[in-house]
């Protein structure tokens, strides 16, 4: 699994088990939550994690494309 930071993104929910599409959907959900007027969470925290999750999803896509190109 590609690492995007020294922090634990794998943690409780096991980010390595999600597909890139699922991670993109999670990032979109965090960003939509920021725009929600009833949101109780910190918008900066949500934005920061949306960026981290989106970066991981992009890296997973690139990794998958490389494995397909190399025939693995």
mmCIF file as Biopython writes it, N, C-alpha, C and O atoms, coordinates in Angstrom:
data_model
#
loop_
_atom_site.group_PDB
_atom_site.id
_atom_site.type_symbol
_atom_site.label_atom_id
_atom_site.label_alt_id
_atom_site.label_comp_id
_atom_site.label_asym_id
_atom_site.label_entity_id
_atom_site.label_seq_id
_atom_site.pdbx_PDB_ins_code
_atom_site.Cartn_x
_atom_site.Cartn_y
_atom_site.Cartn_z
_atom_site.occupancy
_atom_site.B_iso_or_equiv
_atom_site.auth_seq_id
_atom_site.auth_asym_id
_atom_site.pdbx_PDB_model_num
ATOM 1   N N  . UNK A ? 1  ? 0.837   -1.179 0.000   1.0 0.0 1  A 1 
ATOM 2   C CA . UNK A ? 1  ? 0.000   0.000  0.000   1.0 0.0 1  A 1 
ATOM 3   C C  . UNK A ? 1  ? 0.875   1.232  0.000   1.0 0.0 1  A 1 
ATOM 4   O O  . UNK A ? 1  ? 1.819   1.310  0.786   1.0 0.0 1  A 1 
ATOM 5   N N  . UNK A ? 2  ? 0.592   2.199  -0.859  1.0 0.0 2  A 1 
ATOM 6   C CA . UNK A ? 2  ? 1.385   3.424  -0.854  1.0 0.0 2  A 1 
ATOM 7   C C  . UNK A ? 2  ? 1.121   4.223  0.411   1.0 0.0 2  A 1 
ATOM 8   O O  . UNK A ? 2  ? -0.005  4.275  0.906   1.0 0.0 2  A 1 
ATOM 9   N N  . UNK A ? 3  ? 2.162   4.838  0.921   1.0 0.0 3  A 1 
ATOM 10  C CA . UNK A ? 3  ? 2.028   5.663  2.116   1.0 0.0 3  A 1 
ATOM 11  C C  . UNK A ? 3  ? 1.982   7.121  1.695   1.0 0.0 3  A 1 
ATOM 12  O O  . UNK A ? 3  ? 2.784   7.556  0.869   1.0 0.0 3  A 1 
ATOM 13  N N  . UNK A ? 4  ? 1.040   7.885  2.263   1.0 0.0 4  A 1 
ATOM 14  C CA . UNK A ? 4  ? 0.919   9.286  1.900   1.0 0.0 4  A 1 
ATOM 15  C C  . UNK A ? 4  ? 1.476   10.195 2.987   1.0 0.0 4  A 1 
ATOM 16  O O  . UNK A ? 4  ? 1.738   11.371 2.738   1.0 0.0 4  A 1 
ATOM 17  N N  . UNK A ? 5  ? 1.654   9.672  4.158   1.0 0.0 5  A 1 
ATOM 18  C CA . UNK A ? 5  ? 2.214   10.465 5.239   1.0 0.0 5  A 1 
ATOM 19  C C  . UNK A ? 5  ? 2.709   9.511  6.326   1.0 0.0 5  A 1 
ATOM 20  O O  . UNK A ? 5  ? 2.488   8.302  6.259   1.0 0.0 5  A 1 
ATOM 21  N N  . UNK A ? 6  ? 3.374   10.074 7.316   1.0 0.0 6  A 1 
ATOM 22  C CA . UNK A ? 6  ? 3.844   9.232  8.408   1.0 0.0 6  A 1 
ATOM 23  C C  . UNK A ? 6  ? 2.725   8.848  9.361   1.0 0.0 6  A 1 
ATOM 24  O O  . UNK A ? 6  ? 2.886   7.938  10.175  1.0 0.0 6  A 1 
ATOM 25  N N  . UNK A ? 7  ? 1.594   9.535  9.266   1.0 0.0 7  A 1 
ATOM 26  C CA . UNK A ? 7  ? 0.461   9.230  10.129  1.0 0.0 7  A 1 
ATOM 27  C C  . UNK A ? 7  ? -0.192  7.913  9.750   1.0 0.0 7  A 1 
ATOM 28  O O  . UNK A ? 7  ? 0.128   7.324  8.717   1.0 0.0 7  A 1 
ATOM 29  N N  . UNK A ? 8  ? -1.107  7.456  10.591  1.0 0.0 8  A 1 
ATOM 30  C CA . UNK A ? 8  ? -1.779  6.188  10.338  1.0 0.0 8  A 1 
ATOM 31  C C  . UNK A ? 8  ? -3.083  6.424  9.592   1.0 0.0 8  A 1 
ATOM 32  O O  . UNK A ? 8  ? -4.094  6.755  10.211  1.0 0.0 8  A 1 
ATOM 33  N N  . UNK A ? 9  ? -3.076  6.266  8.309   1.0 0.0 9  A 1 
ATOM 34  C CA . UNK A ? 9  ? -4.303  6.378  7.544   1.0 0.0 9  A 1 
ATOM 35  C C  . UNK A ? 9  ? -4.994  5.024  7.474   1.0 0.0 9  A 1 
ATOM 36  O O  . UNK A ? 9  ? -6.192  4.952  7.199   1.0 0.0 9  A 1 
ATOM 37  N N  . UNK A ? 10 ? -4.253  3.958  7.718   1.0 0.0 10 A 1 
ATOM 38  C CA . UNK A ? 10 ? -4.832  2.621  7.695   1.0 0.0 10 A 1 
ATOM 39  C C  . UNK A ? 10 ? -5.764  2.446  8.890   1.0 0.0 10 A 1 
ATOM 40  O O  . UNK A ? 10 ? -6.927  2.082  8.716   1.0 0.0 10 A 1 
ATOM 41  N N  . UNK A ? 11 ? -5.282  2.694  10.064  1.0 0.0 11 A 1 
ATOM 42  C CA . UNK A ? 11 ? -6.037  2.761  11.304  1.0 0.0 11 A 1 
ATOM 43  C C  . UNK A ? 11 ? -7.209  1.822  11.464  1.0 0.0 11 A 1 
ATOM 44  O O  . UNK A ? 11 ? -7.133  0.652  11.088  1.0 0.0 11 A 1 
ATOM 45  N N  . UNK A ? 12 ? -8.285  2.327  12.016  1.0 0.0 12 A 1 
ATOM 46  C CA . UNK A ? 12 ? -9.444  1.547  12.410  1.0 0.0 12 A 1 
ATOM 47  C C  . UNK A ? 12 ? -10.177 0.940  11.221  1.0 0.0 12 A 1 
ATOM 48  O O  . UNK A ? 12 ? -10.573 -0.224 11.272  1.0 0.0 12 A 1 
ATOM 49  N N  . UNK A ? 13 ? -10.360 1.698  10.171  1.0 0.0 13 A 1 
ATOM 50  C CA . UNK A ? 13 ? -11.196 1.240  9.065   1.0 0.0 13 A 1 
ATOM 51  C C  . UNK A ? 13 ? -10.425 0.509  7.973   1.0 0.0 13 A 1 
ATOM 52  O O  . UNK A ? 13 ? -11.042 0.010  7.032   1.0 0.0 13 A 1 
ATOM 53  N N  . UNK A ? 14 ? -9.124  0.429  8.062   1.0 0.0 14 A 1 
ATOM 54  C CA . UNK A ? 14 ? -8.339  -0.313 7.083   1.0 0.0 14 A 1 
ATOM 55  C C  . UNK A ? 14 ? -8.416  0.264  5.690   1.0 0.0 14 A 1 
ATOM 56  O O  . UNK A ? 14 ? -9.002  -0.346 4.795   1.0 0.0 14 A 1 
ATOM 57  N N  . UNK A ? 15 ? -7.826  1.443  5.490   1.0 0.0 15 A 1 
ATOM 58  C CA . UNK A ? 15 ? -7.900  2.116  4.191   1.0 0.0 15 A 1 
ATOM 59  C C  . UNK A ? 15 ? -7.317  1.260  3.068   1.0 0.0 15 A 1 
ATOM 60  O O  . UNK A ? 15 ? -7.684  1.439  1.906   1.0 0.0 15 A 1 
ATOM 61  N N  . UNK A ? 16 ? -6.419  0.338  3.395   1.0 0.0 16 A 1 
ATOM 62  C CA . UNK A ? 16 ? -5.827  -0.495 2.345   1.0 0.0 16 A 1 
ATOM 63  C C  . UNK A ? 16 ? -6.853  -1.440 1.728   1.0 0.0 16 A 1 
ATOM 64  O O  . UNK A ? 16 ? -6.649  -1.933 0.619   1.0 0.0 16 A 1 
ATOM 65  N N  . UNK A ? 17 ? -7.942  -1.695 2.425   1.0 0.0 17 A 1 
ATOM 66  C CA . UNK A ? 17 ? -8.940  -2.629 1.907   1.0 0.0 17 A 1 
ATOM 67  C C  . UNK A ? 17 ? -9.956  -1.955 0.987   1.0 0.0 17 A 1 
ATOM 68  O O  . UNK A ? 17 ? -10.733 -2.644 0.326   1.0 0.0 17 A 1 
ATOM 69  N N  . UNK A ? 18 ? -9.967  -0.621 0.931   1.0 0.0 18 A 1 
ATOM 70  C CA . UNK A ? 18 ? -10.901 0.094  0.074   1.0 0.0 18 A 1 
ATOM 71  C C  . UNK A ? 18 ? -10.330 0.249  -1.328  1.0 0.0 18 A 1 
ATOM 72  O O  . UNK A ? 18 ? -9.115  0.321  -1.509  1.0 0.0 18 A 1 
ATOM 73  N N  . UNK A ? 19 ? -11.214 0.300  -2.316  1.0 0.0 19 A 1 
ATOM 74  C CA . UNK A ? 19 ? -10.788 0.577  -3.683  1.0 0.0 19 A 1 
ATOM 75  C C  . UNK A ? 19 ? -10.616 2.083  -3.837  1.0 0.0 19 A 1 
ATOM 76  O O  . UNK A ? 19 ? -11.049 2.858  -2.985  1.0 0.0 19 A 1 
ATOM 77  N N  . UNK A ? 20 ? -9.990  2.482  -4.916  1.0 0.0 20 A 1 
ATOM 78  C CA . UNK A ? 20 ? -9.797  3.911  -5.141  1.0 0.0 20 A 1 
ATOM 79  C C  . UNK A ? 20 ? -11.144 4.614  -5.332  1.0 0.0 20 A 1 
ATOM 80  O O  . UNK A ? 20 ? -11.303 5.757  -4.904  1.0 0.0 20 A 1 
ATOM 81  N N  . UNK A ? 21 ? -12.104 3.957  -5.960  1.0 0.0 21 A 1 
ATOM 82  C CA . UNK A ? 21 ? -13.426 4.564  -6.144  1.0 0.0 21 A 1 
ATOM 83  C C  . UNK A ? 21 ? -14.108 4.794  -4.802  1.0 0.0 21 A 1 
ATOM 84  O O  . UNK A ? 21 ? -14.750 5.825  -4.601  1.0 0.0 21 A 1 
ATOM 85  N N  . UNK A ? 22 ? -13.974 3.844  -3.884  1.0 0.0 22 A 1 
ATOM 86  C CA . UNK A ? 22 ? -14.570 4.003  -2.560  1.0 0.0 22 A 1 
ATOM 87  C C  . UNK A ? 22 ? -13.894 5.135  -1.791  1.0 0.0 22 A 1 
ATOM 88  O O  . UNK A ? 22 ? -14.552 5.881  -1.066  1.0 0.0 22 A 1 
ATOM 89  N N  . UNK A ? 23 ? -12.581 5.258  -1.953  1.0 0.0 23 A 1 
ATOM 90  C CA . UNK A ? 23 ? -11.856 6.333  -1.271  1.0 0.0 23 A 1 
ATOM 91  C C  . UNK A ? 23 ? -12.245 7.700  -1.835  1.0 0.0 23 A 1 
ATOM 92  O O  . UNK A ? 23 ? -12.407 8.660  -1.082  1.0 0.0 23 A 1 
ATOM 93  N N  . UNK A ? 24 ? -12.395 7.787  -3.164  1.0 0.0 24 A 1 
ATOM 94  C CA . UNK A ? 24 ? -12.850 9.043  -3.763  1.0 0.0 24 A 1 
ATOM 95  C C  . UNK A ? 24 ? -14.246 9.409  -3.238  1.0 0.0 24 A 1 
ATOM 96  O O  . UNK A ? 24 ? -14.522 10.577 -2.965  1.0 0.0 24 A 1 
ATOM 97  N N  . UNK A ? 25 ? -15.123 8.409  -3.097  1.0 0.0 25 A 1 
ATOM 98  C CA . UNK A ? 25 ? -16.469 8.663  -2.583  1.0 0.0 25 A 1 
ATOM 99  C C  . UNK A ? 25 ? -16.413 9.148  -1.134  1.0 0.0 25 A 1 
ATOM 100 O O  . UNK A ? 25 ? -17.179 10.032 -0.749  1.0 0.0 25 A 1 
ATOM 101 N N  . UNK A ? 26 ? -15.520 8.583  -0.337  1.0 0.0 26 A 1 
ATOM 102 C CA . UNK A ? 26 ? -15.370 9.011  1.053   1.0 0.0 26 A 1 
ATOM 103 C C  . UNK A ? 26 ? -14.873 10.454 1.122   1.0 0.0 26 A 1 
ATOM 104 O O  . UNK A ? 26 ? -15.362 11.244 1.929   1.0 0.0 26 A 1 
ATOM 105 N N  . UNK A ? 27 ? -13.912 10.792 0.285   1.0 0.0 27 A 1 
ATOM 106 C CA . UNK A ? 27 ? -13.398 12.167 0.238   1.0 0.0 27 A 1 
ATOM 107 C C  . UNK A ? 27 ? -14.503 13.129 -0.193  1.0 0.0 27 A 1 
ATOM 108 O O  . UNK A ? 27 ? -14.625 14.224 0.357   1.0 0.0 27 A 1 
ATOM 109 N N  . UNK A ? 28 ? -15.301 12.724 -1.170  1.0 0.0 28 A 1 
ATOM 110 C CA . UNK A ? 28 ? -16.425 13.571 -1.608  1.0 0.0 28 A 1 
ATOM 111 C C  . UNK A ? 28 ? -17.428 13.768 -0.478  1.0 0.0 28 A 1 
ATOM 112 O O  . UNK A ? 28 ? -17.978 14.857 -0.311  1.0 0.0 28 A 1 
ATOM 113 N N  . UNK A ? 29 ? -17.664 12.711 0.296   1.0 0.0 29 A 1 
ATOM 114 C CA . UNK A ? 29 ? -18.603 12.813 1.415   1.0 0.0 29 A 1 
ATOM 115 C C  . UNK A ? 29 ? -18.088 13.783 2.478   1.0 0.0 29 A 1 
ATOM 116 O O  . UNK A ? 29 ? -18.861 14.560 3.039   1.0 0.0 29 A 1 
ATOM 117 N N  . UNK A ? 30 ? -16.773 13.737 2.756   1.0 0.0 30 A 1 
ATOM 118 C CA . UNK A ? 30 ? -16.192 14.679 3.711   1.0 0.0 30 A 1 
ATOM 119 C C  . UNK A ? 30 ? -16.337 16.112 3.217   1.0 0.0 30 A 1 
ATOM 120 O O  . UNK A ? 30 ? -16.678 17.008 3.989   1.0 0.0 30 A 1 
ATOM 121 N N  . UNK A ? 31 ? -16.075 16.332 1.919   1.0 0.0 31 A 1 
ATOM 122 C CA . UNK A ? 31 ? -16.191 17.675 1.366   1.0 0.0 31 A 1 
ATOM 123 C C  . UNK A ? 31 ? -17.633 18.167 1.359   1.0 0.0 31 A 1 
ATOM 124 O O  . UNK A ? 31 ? -17.883 19.354 1.571   1.0 0.0 31 A 1 
ATOM 125 N N  . UNK A ? 32 ? -18.584 17.265 1.116   1.0 0.0 32 A 1 
ATOM 126 C CA . UNK A ? 32 ? -19.998 17.646 1.168   1.0 0.0 32 A 1 
ATOM 127 C C  . UNK A ? 32 ? -20.414 17.983 2.596   1.0 0.0 32 A 1 
ATOM 128 O O  . UNK A ? 32 ? -21.244 18.865 2.816   1.0 0.0 32 A 1 
ATOM 129 N N  . UNK A ? 33 ? -19.840 17.287 3.551   1.0 0.0 33 A 1 
ATOM 130 C CA . UNK A ? 33 ? -20.153 17.542 4.955   1.0 0.0 33 A 1 
ATOM 131 C C  . UNK A ? 33 ? -19.689 18.938 5.377   1.0 0.0 33 A 1 
ATOM 132 O O  . UNK A ? 33 ? -20.319 19.570 6.226   1.0 0.0 33 A 1 
ATOM 133 N N  . UNK A ? 34 ? -18.591 19.419 4.789   1.0 0.0 34 A 1 
ATOM 134 C CA . UNK A ? 34 ? -18.102 20.765 5.095   1.0 0.0 34 A 1 
ATOM 135 C C  . UNK A ? 34 ? -19.139 21.805 4.677   1.0 0.0 34 A 1 
ATOM 136 O O  . UNK A ? 34 ? -19.350 22.792 5.382   1.0 0.0 34 A 1 
ATOM 137 N N  . UNK A ? 35 ? -19.782 21.586 3.537   1.0 0.0 35 A 1 
ATOM 138 C CA . UNK A ? 35 ? -20.762 22.547 3.019   1.0 0.0 35 A 1 
ATOM 139 C C  . UNK A ? 35 ? -22.125 22.448 3.708   1.0 0.0 35 A 1 
ATOM 140 O O  . UNK A ? 35 ? -22.978 23.317 3.524   1.0 0.0 35 A 1 
ATOM 141 N N  . UNK A ? 36 ? -22.331 21.394 4.497   1.0 0.0 36 A 1 
ATOM 142 C CA . UNK A ? 36 ? -23.597 21.185 5.190   1.0 0.0 36 A 1 
ATOM 143 C C  . UNK A ? 36 ? -23.736 22.192 6.339   1.0 0.0 36 A 1 
ATOM 144 O O  . UNK A ? 36 ? -22.859 22.255 7.201   1.0 0.0 36 A 1 
ATOM 145 N N  . UNK A ? 37 ? -24.812 22.976 6.369   1.0 0.0 37 A 1 
ATOM 146 C CA . UNK A ? 37 ? -24.961 23.970 7.449   1.0 0.0 37 A 1 
ATOM 147 C C  . UNK A ? 37 ? -25.165 23.337 8.826   1.0 0.0 37 A 1 
ATOM 148 O O  . UNK A ? 37 ? -24.938 23.999 9.839   1.0 0.0 37 A 1 
ATOM 149 N N  . UNK A ? 38 ? -25.582 22.093 8.886   1.0 0.0 38 A 1 
ATOM 150 C CA . UNK A ? 38 ? -25.800 21.412 10.163  1.0 0.0 38 A 1 
ATOM 151 C C  . UNK A ? 38 ? -24.575 20.640 10.630  1.0 0.0 38 A 1 
ATOM 152 O O  . UNK A ? 38 ? -24.644 19.895 11.607  1.0 0.0 38 A 1 
ATOM 153 N N  . UNK A ? 39 ? -23.474 20.811 9.948   1.0 0.0 39 A 1 
ATOM 154 C CA . UNK A ? 39 ? -22.243 20.089 10.267  1.0 0.0 39 A 1 
ATOM 155 C C  . UNK A ? 39 ? -21.723 20.476 11.656  1.0 0.0 39 A 1 
ATOM 156 O O  . UNK A ? 39 ? -21.629 21.660 11.979  1.0 0.0 39 A 1 
ATOM 157 N N  . UNK A ? 40 ? -21.391 19.487 12.460  1.0 0.0 40 A 1 
ATOM 158 C CA . UNK A ? 40 ? -20.855 19.726 13.797  1.0 0.0 40 A 1 
ATOM 159 C C  . UNK A ? 40 ? -19.339 19.520 13.850  1.0 0.0 40 A 1 
ATOM 160 O O  . UNK A ? 40 ? -18.697 19.908 14.826  1.0 0.0 40 A 1 
ATOM 161 N N  . UNK A ? 41 ? -18.764 18.913 12.808  1.0 0.0 41 A 1 
ATOM 162 C CA . UNK A ? 41 ? -17.329 18.632 12.776  1.0 0.0 41 A 1 
ATOM 163 C C  . UNK A ? 41 ? -16.542 19.853 12.317  1.0 0.0 41 A 1 
ATOM 164 O O  . UNK A ? 41 ? -17.084 20.769 11.699  1.0 0.0 41 A 1 
ATOM 165 N N  . UNK A ? 42 ? -15.266 19.844 12.631  1.0 0.0 42 A 1 
ATOM 166 C CA . UNK A ? 42 ? -14.365 20.927 12.252  1.0 0.0 42 A 1 
ATOM 167 C C  . UNK A ? 42 ? -14.135 20.892 10.736  1.0 0.0 42 A 1 
ATOM 168 O O  . UNK A ? 42 ? -13.652 19.884 10.219  1.0 0.0 42 A 1 
ATOM 169 N N  . UNK A ? 43 ? -14.466 21.961 10.018  1.0 0.0 43 A 1 
ATOM 170 C CA . UNK A ? 43 ? -14.283 21.972 8.559   1.0 0.0 43 A 1 
ATOM 171 C C  . UNK A ? 43 ? -12.829 21.796 8.134   1.0 0.0 43 A 1 
ATOM 172 O O  . UNK A ? 43 ? -12.558 21.167 7.112   1.0 0.0 43 A 1 
ATOM 173 N N  . UNK A ? 44 ? -11.900 22.340 8.897   1.0 0.0 44 A 1 
ATOM 174 C CA . UNK A ? 44 ? -10.480 22.171 8.550   1.0 0.0 44 A 1 
ATOM 175 C C  . UNK A ? 44 ? -10.065 20.710 8.643   1.0 0.0 44 A 1 
ATOM 176 O O  . UNK A ? 44 ? -9.330  20.212 7.791   1.0 0.0 44 A 1 
ATOM 177 N N  . UNK A ? 45 ? -10.537 20.024 9.678   1.0 0.0 45 A 1 
ATOM 178 C CA . UNK A ? 45 ? -10.218 18.605 9.838   1.0 0.0 45 A 1 
ATOM 179 C C  . UNK A ? 45 ? -10.788 17.820 8.672   1.0 0.0 45 A 1 
ATOM 180 O O  . UNK A ? 45 ? -10.094 16.981 8.098   1.0 0.0 45 A 1 
ATOM 181 N N  . UNK A ? 46 ? -12.044 18.076 8.310   1.0 0.0 46 A 1 
ATOM 182 C CA . UNK A ? 46 ? -12.679 17.360 7.204   1.0 0.0 46 A 1 
ATOM 183 C C  . UNK A ? 46 ? -11.944 17.613 5.890   1.0 0.0 46 A 1 
ATOM 184 O O  . UNK A ? 46 ? -11.711 16.680 5.122   1.0 0.0 46 A 1 
ATOM 185 N N  . UNK A ? 47 ? -11.577 18.871 5.626   1.0 0.0 47 A 1 
ATOM 186 C CA . UNK A ? 47 ? -10.849 19.185 4.397   1.0 0.0 47 A 1 
ATOM 187 C C  . UNK A ? 47 ? -9.489  18.500 4.366   1.0 0.0 47 A 1 
ATOM 188 O O  . UNK A ? 47 ? -9.082  17.961 3.337   1.0 0.0 47 A 1 
ATOM 189 N N  . UNK A ? 48 ? -8.789  18.524 5.495   1.0 0.0 48 A 1 
ATOM 190 C CA . UNK A ? 48 ? -7.464  17.910 5.566   1.0 0.0 48 A 1 
ATOM 191 C C  . UNK A ? 48 ? -7.550  16.413 5.275   1.0 0.0 48 A 1 
ATOM 192 O O  . UNK A ? 48 ? -6.735  15.884 4.519   1.0 0.0 48 A 1 
ATOM 193 N N  . UNK A ? 49 ? -8.526  15.726 5.866   1.0 0.0 49 A 1 
ATOM 194 C CA . UNK A ? 49 ? -8.655  14.290 5.631   1.0 0.0 49 A 1 
ATOM 195 C C  . UNK A ? 49 ? -9.170  13.990 4.231   1.0 0.0 49 A 1 
ATOM 196 O O  . UNK A ? 49 ? -8.804  12.970 3.648   1.0 0.0 49 A 1 
ATOM 197 N N  . UNK A ? 50 ? -10.002 14.847 3.689   1.0 0.0 50 A 1 
ATOM 198 C CA . UNK A ? 50 ? -10.461 14.648 2.309   1.0 0.0 50 A 1 
ATOM 199 C C  . UNK A ? 50 ? -9.274  14.700 1.351   1.0 0.0 50 A 1 
ATOM 200 O O  . UNK A ? 50 ? -9.193  13.900 0.419   1.0 0.0 50 A 1 
ATOM 201 N N  . UNK A ? 51 ? -8.361  15.633 1.575   1.0 0.0 51 A 1 
ATOM 202 C CA . UNK A ? 51 ? -7.166  15.746 0.727   1.0 0.0 51 A 1 
ATOM 203 C C  . UNK A ? 51 ? -6.287  14.507 0.881   1.0 0.0 51 A 1 
ATOM 204 O O  . UNK A ? 51 ? -5.800  13.971 -0.114  1.0 0.0 51 A 1 
ATOM 205 N N  . UNK A ? 52 ? -6.080  14.047 2.113   1.0 0.0 52 A 1 
ATOM 206 C CA . UNK A ? 52 ? -5.245  12.862 2.343   1.0 0.0 52 A 1 
ATOM 207 C C  . UNK A ? 52 ? -5.852  11.622 1.701   1.0 0.0 52 A 1 
ATOM 208 O O  . UNK A ? 52 ? -5.145  10.836 1.070   1.0 0.0 52 A 1 
ATOM 209 N N  . UNK A ? 53 ? -7.147  11.448 1.858   1.0 0.0 53 A 1 
ATOM 210 C CA . UNK A ? 53 ? -7.816  10.271 1.295   1.0 0.0 53 A 1 
ATOM 211 C C  . UNK A ? 53 ? -7.813  10.336 -0.224  1.0 0.0 53 A 1 
ATOM 212 O O  . UNK A ? 53 ? -7.613  9.319  -0.888  1.0 0.0 53 A 1 
ATOM 213 N N  . UNK A ? 54 ? -8.034  11.524 -0.781  1.0 0.0 54 A 1 
ATOM 214 C CA . UNK A ? 54 ? -8.006  11.677 -2.242  1.0 0.0 54 A 1 
ATOM 215 C C  . UNK A ? 54 ? -6.610  11.374 -2.793  1.0 0.0 54 A 1 
ATOM 216 O O  . UNK A ? 54 ? -6.481  10.771 -3.859  1.0 0.0 54 A 1 
ATOM 217 N N  . UNK A ? 55 ? -5.566  11.791 -2.068  1.0 0.0 55 A 1 
ATOM 218 C CA . UNK A ? 55 ? -4.196  11.510 -2.479  1.0 0.0 55 A 1 
ATOM 219 C C  . UNK A ? 55 ? -3.929  10.000 -2.470  1.0 0.0 55 A 1 
ATOM 220 O O  . UNK A ? 55 ? -3.299  9.477  -3.390  1.0 0.0 55 A 1 
ATOM 221 N N  . UNK A ? 56 ? -4.403  9.304  -1.439  1.0 0.0 56 A 1 
ATOM 222 C CA . UNK A ? 56 ? -4.238  7.853  -1.370  1.0 0.0 56 A 1 
ATOM 223 C C  . UNK A ? 56 ? -4.970  7.174  -2.518  1.0 0.0 56 A 1 
ATOM 224 O O  . UNK A ? 56 ? -4.441  6.241  -3.122  1.0 0.0 56 A 1 
ATOM 225 N N  . UNK A ? 57 ? -6.174  7.627  -2.827  1.0 0.0 57 A 1 
ATOM 226 C CA . UNK A ? 57 ? -6.939  7.044  -3.926  1.0 0.0 57 A 1 
ATOM 227 C C  . UNK A ? 57 ? -6.219  7.227  -5.253  1.0 0.0 57 A 1 
ATOM 228 O O  . UNK A ? 57 ? -6.196  6.314  -6.078  1.0 0.0 57 A 1 
ATOM 229 N N  . UNK A ? 58 ? -5.633  8.395  -5.463  1.0 0.0 58 A 1 
ATOM 230 C CA . UNK A ? 58 ? -4.877  8.650  -6.693  1.0 0.0 58 A 1 
ATOM 231 C C  . UNK A ? 58 ? -3.671  7.731  -6.772  1.0 0.0 58 A 1 
ATOM 232 O O  . UNK A ? 58 ? -3.375  7.192  -7.838  1.0 0.0 58 A 1 
ATOM 233 N N  . UNK A ? 59 ? -2.967  7.544  -5.657  1.0 0.0 59 A 1 
ATOM 234 C CA . UNK A ? 59 ? -1.812  6.654  -5.644  1.0 0.0 59 A 1 
ATOM 235 C C  . UNK A ? 59 ? -2.228  5.213  -5.899  1.0 0.0 59 A 1 
ATOM 236 O O  . UNK A ? 59 ? -1.517  4.476  -6.583  1.0 0.0 59 A 1 
ATOM 237 N N  . UNK A ? 60 ? -3.365  4.802  -5.360  1.0 0.0 60 A 1 
ATOM 238 C CA . UNK A ? 60 ? -3.849  3.446  -5.605  1.0 0.0 60 A 1 
ATOM 239 C C  . UNK A ? 60 ? -4.172  3.247  -7.083  1.0 0.0 60 A 1 
ATOM 240 O O  . UNK A ? 60 ? -3.883  2.189  -7.644  1.0 0.0 60 A 1 
ATOM 241 N N  . UNK A ? 61 ? -4.770  4.259  -7.719  1.0 0.0 61 A 1 
ATOM 242 C CA . UNK A ? 61 ? -5.071  4.161  -9.146  1.0 0.0 61 A 1 
ATOM 243 C C  . UNK A ? 61 ? -3.796  4.020  -9.970  1.0 0.0 61 A 1 
ATOM 244 O O  . UNK A ? 61 ? -3.712  3.186  -10.871 1.0 0.0 61 A 1 
ATOM 245 N N  . UNK A ? 62 ? -2.805  4.849  -9.646  1.0 0.0 62 A 1 
ATOM 246 C CA . UNK A ? 62 ? -1.537  4.780  -10.369 1.0 0.0 62 A 1 
ATOM 247 C C  . UNK A ? 62 ? -0.864  3.429  -10.176 1.0 0.0 62 A 1 
ATOM 248 O O  . UNK A ? 62 ? -0.301  2.874  -11.119 1.0 0.0 62 A 1 
ATOM 249 N N  . UNK A ? 63 ? -0.919  2.903  -8.967  1.0 0.0 63 A 1 
ATOM 250 C CA . UNK A ? 63 ? -0.326  1.604  -8.679  1.0 0.0 63 A 1 
ATOM 251 C C  . UNK A ? 63 ? -1.032  0.505  -9.463  1.0 0.0 63 A 1 
ATOM 252 O O  . UNK A ? 63 ? -0.387  -0.386 -10.015 1.0 0.0 63 A 1 
ATOM 253 N N  . UNK A ? 64 ? -2.346  0.572  -9.509  1.0 0.0 64 A 1 
ATOM 254 C CA . UNK A ? 64 ? -3.104  -0.435 -10.247 1.0 0.0 64 A 1 
ATOM 255 C C  . UNK A ? 64 ? -2.773  -0.371 -11.738 1.0 0.0 64 A 1 
ATOM 256 O O  . UNK A ? 64 ? -2.584  -1.402 -12.384 1.0 0.0 64 A 1 
ATOM 257 N N  . UNK A ? 65 ? -2.705  0.853  -12.280 1.0 0.0 65 A 1 
ATOM 258 C CA . UNK A ? 65 ? -2.360  1.010  -13.700 1.0 0.0 65 A 1 
ATOM 259 C C  . UNK A ? 65 ? -0.967  0.450  -13.994 1.0 0.0 65 A 1 
ATOM 260 O O  . UNK A ? 65 ? -0.756  -0.160 -15.042 1.0 0.0 65 A 1 
ATOM 261 N N  . UNK A ? 66 ? -0.025  0.652  -13.085 1.0 0.0 66 A 1 
ATOM 262 C CA . UNK A ? 66 ? 1.321   0.133  -13.282 1.0 0.0 66 A 1 
ATOM 263 C C  . UNK A ? 66 ? 1.328   -1.395 -13.257 1.0 0.0 66 A 1 
ATOM 264 O O  . UNK A ? 66 ? 2.017   -2.022 -14.061 1.0 0.0 66 A 1 
ATOM 265 N N  . UNK A ? 67 ? 0.578   -1.991 -12.352 1.0 0.0 67 A 1 
ATOM 266 C CA . UNK A ? 67 ? 0.510   -3.450 -12.303 1.0 0.0 67 A 1 
ATOM 267 C C  . UNK A ? 67 ? -0.115  -4.011 -13.563 1.0 0.0 67 A 1 
ATOM 268 O O  . UNK A ? 67 ? 0.315   -5.055 -14.054 1.0 0.0 67 A 1 
ATOM 269 N N  . UNK A ? 68 ? -1.122  -3.337 -14.096 1.0 0.0 68 A 1 
ATOM 270 C CA . UNK A ? 68 ? -1.747  -3.790 -15.327 1.0 0.0 68 A 1 
ATOM 271 C C  . UNK A ? 68 ? -0.751  -3.681 -16.485 1.0 0.0 68 A 1 
ATOM 272 O O  . UNK A ? 68 ? -0.654  -4.589 -17.310 1.0 0.0 68 A 1 
ATOM 273 N N  . UNK A ? 69 ? -0.008  -2.564 -16.545 1.0 0.0 69 A 1 
ATOM 274 C CA . UNK A ? 69 ? 0.975   -2.379 -17.624 1.0 0.0 69 A 1 
ATOM 275 C C  . UNK A ? 69 ? 2.081   -3.444 -17.562 1.0 0.0 69 A 1 
ATOM 276 O O  . UNK A ? 69 ? 2.527   -3.949 -18.593 1.0 0.0 69 A 1 
ATOM 277 N N  . UNK A ? 70 ? 2.510   -3.772 -16.354 1.0 0.0 70 A 1 
ATOM 278 C CA . UNK A ? 70 ? 3.598   -4.738 -16.203 1.0 0.0 70 A 1 
ATOM 279 C C  . UNK A ? 70 ? 3.117   -6.176 -16.265 1.0 0.0 70 A 1 
ATOM 280 O O  . UNK A ? 70 ? 3.924   -7.106 -16.241 1.0 0.0 70 A 1 
ATOM 281 N N  . UNK A ? 71 ? 1.809   -6.364 -16.344 1.0 0.0 71 A 1 
ATOM 282 C CA . UNK A ? 71 ? 1.271   -7.714 -16.477 1.0 0.0 71 A 1 
ATOM 283 C C  . UNK A ? 71 ? 1.302   -8.518 -15.193 1.0 0.0 71 A 1 
ATOM 284 O O  . UNK A ? 71 ? 1.388   -9.745 -15.234 1.0 0.0 71 A 1 
ATOM 285 N N  . UNK A ? 72 ? 1.234   -7.859 -14.075 1.0 0.0 72 A 1 
ATOM 286 C CA . UNK A ? 72 ? 1.238   -8.574 -12.793 1.0 0.0 72 A 1 
ATOM 287 C C  . UNK A ? 72 ? -0.158  -8.924 -12.372 1.0 0.0 72 A 1 
ATOM 288 O O  . UNK A ? 72 ? -0.351  -9.528 -11.317 1.0 0.0 72 A 1 
#
